């Protein structure tokens, strides 16, 4: 499995509106080939992070492109900075049984 992690800076006054729009991004991610999971983390008043999990590297890389397109088309007015992202192989994980 592979994951893409993205870190967004948001104007604090825009956070609630962005969270309201998140289901649209989730819909886009869930339709990509190899989709396994998508998490959105509110990491403070001005920070949002996402984790996209895919079966293969191609899906994880494609998720970065899809996320960028979704932001440009649906939420560009809410962001205050650049997006930091990393993509790589998941080398260890554990879930509750």
Number of C-alpha atoms within 10 A of each C-alpha: 17 21 24 23 20 18 17 18 20 20 15 15 11 16 20 10 12 20 13 9 13 14 11 11 18 16 11 13 26 17 9 15 15 18 19 17 14 18 11 16 12 13 13 12 14 16 16 18 18 18 20 25 27 27 17 18 18 12 23 29 18 16 26 19 12 16 18 15 14 16 17 12 10 15 17 13 13 17 20 14 10 10 12 11 14 13 18 15 15 14 7 6 5 5 4 3 3
